[in-house]
């Protein structure tokens, strides 16, 4: 049986479909990144050491992100395809299982941050002053982790069922709350005592709670059919759970191994001079801006491609995948160039000067080139996952990171003690090689592996067709 329909390409309609999903998600992430930038600017006014400490704490949060993002990827695979097939039970079961797995990771990291912050900070840096500040921050910020993950899970369900605006509204209010509370608590305004980095941590906890509250209010107001169907979320059966973890296992392995690999890289960067550590903290915030825009288009790819695969429109899914990936790269390339052009006012506002400024600018220049290729790899991998192929990109990324990148970064940074910028550049050596291999896989179309009956029926005898521009 062939696919249900083919797509006569209409550029305007294509861009409209992408924009409906990508722009709200990109704006949501832009708001979050803007909040992080304001946090960094406020903390920078206290001192460069504080910036470095909070930046390293953010790397621990990123490790948690890697721990639960595998379940997000698997959840989006099932949610988008079941949404395309209009399978309500499938949507509810997928959300319930995804939420349970994500929250398990969140509570584990909460316990580590609140109960063992000293151990966490010793892992990331050997600078005692930075460790002490980080311990103070983590003991409070750790309580935000379960709230953050719950908010993320709710947002993923809303996005996959094409209720994109609700998470955007929640982010808008949460970021505004975070910025205001930072101003109040860090500096001791409106009669409060100045709390420094502890104030920044407390503001983060409150802002995450506000985000959940806003999502709940708007979802109730819009009568979302799945978010509050709690009894239906956990009607799980063995066959579904087995299929879920079979599809999720490669994604989970990918995120965990990549997260651990990034932790090793951050350990190396955390052993650089203090000026470099502060520059890394600022760069990670700016990197979030790039990733935020990428996430919008990656979500569009996952939803628009996954939905068509689930429905059985395989020709449409195949054609959309190509166009979405290249569109994502074009946008990321433009954004990277903009950061390079505006680096002076941005880095100055974020407290960089002297050697820290020079290193941070070097990071931006290297990343502006690397991100164009890297985000192409990410977009392809997310597209493969949404279509049912969670293995190919995972294997490539894990193999190249652990057998190529980590040895090179460790040798250049810890043994040869090479300049920080050279060590940083080594972090992206695998991206061009993987890009070529991913393009070949994309062309062959073997990544289309439906989980719905409609998609599986359409796959029989299907072959990818040449894409017309």
Secondary structure, 3 states (H helix, E strand, C coil): CCCCCCCCCCHHHHHHHHHHHHHHHHHHHHHHHHHHHHHHHHHHCCCHHHHHHHHHHHHHHHHHHHHHHHHHHHHHHHHHHHHHHCCHHHHHHHHHHHHHHHHHHHHHHHHHHHHCHHHHHHHHCCCHHHHHHHHHHHHHHCCHHHHHHHHHHHHHHHHHCCCHHHHHHHHHHHHHHHHHHHHHHHHCCCCCCCCCHHHHHHHHHHHHHHHHHHHHHHHHHCCCCCCCCHHHHCCCCHHHHHHHHHHHHHHHHHHHHHHHHHHHHHHHHCCCCHHHHHHHHHHHHHHHHHHHHHHHHHHHHHHHHHHHHHHCCHHHHHHHHHHHHHHHHHHHHHHHHHHHHCHHHHHHHCCCCHHHHHHHHHHHHHHHHHHHHHHHHHHHHHHHHHCECCCHHHHHHHHHHHHHHHHHHHHHHHHCCCCHHHHHHHHHCCHHHHHHHHHHHHHHCCCECCCCHHHHHHHCCCCCCCCCC
